Amino acid sequence: MIIRTQILVVLACLATLHLAIAAQDKPPLRAEIRVLAFQPDLTIGEAFAHDPALTEAAAAAAVGVRIPVKSYLNHEFSTVVLTCRRVVFTTQPDHGSLTRPAELLGEVTLQEGVRSAILLCLPPAPGYKARFRILAIDDSKRAFPASTFRVSNLSQQSVRIVLEDKTYQFKPGETQLITDPPVRAGNQSGMKAFALHDDVWQRIGSGIWPHPGKNRVVQVLFTNPATGQVQLRAYDDVPPREPAKG
């Protein structure tokens, strides 16, 4: 019985050692990111992306990747090499800026499998220490294909969007892709938007949505803190591409 227990202990130690070696041998993640400011006052000329999981020795010599925070989307992206899936943004290039609260801009964790992302910088919630919250959007061909609207309802109300004669429902916090939207003459869709308030659907907007063609559009529903009304904000994007291997 004692010998069997000793064997089990040795096997457990070997398994732990194997997992530790495997973690060290895990190749770094090369994440291709674009950083988008939700509103103009969050736009800054430069931010620095850092890997918070570096060893003390690596952190001493590390320099953050300079990344602009833009108010629009285009084909330009930045590559960040990470040993984990978490990214921290500060106003300074040195790794020590992660420990200085005044220089912290925000942080985000990329979901497993995401190697190309739009990072949408949102206003901070009350009590939030960083300058902005970050929403990671997988912008791979699989997750966000060409010719689609990606609609995220960040409000606390249910929302209904009608394109021509087709209705799309969005629960609070829900994201949907609108593919093959119905169009009228001119390859565009008449749009009406409604928010559910006190069990009544109230119109919050109307207009025309041009068909994205080979491009894409990010649509964000949110509650305006000044008015309490649900509003819609759009960001035109370029066609999707496959991120580099690695």
Protein Blocks (a to p, Z undefined) as FASTA:
>chain_A
ZZmmmmmmmmmmmmmmmmmmmmmmpccdddddddddfbfklpcfbdcdddfkbcfklmmm
pccddddddfbdcfbdcddddfbfbdcddfbfbfklmmmmklpnbdcdddehiabdcddd
ddddehiabfbdcddddfbfklmcghiacdddfbfbdcdddehjaccdddehiacddehi
acdehiiacddddddeehiacdfbdcddddekjmccdddddddfklopacdddddddddd
dddeZZ
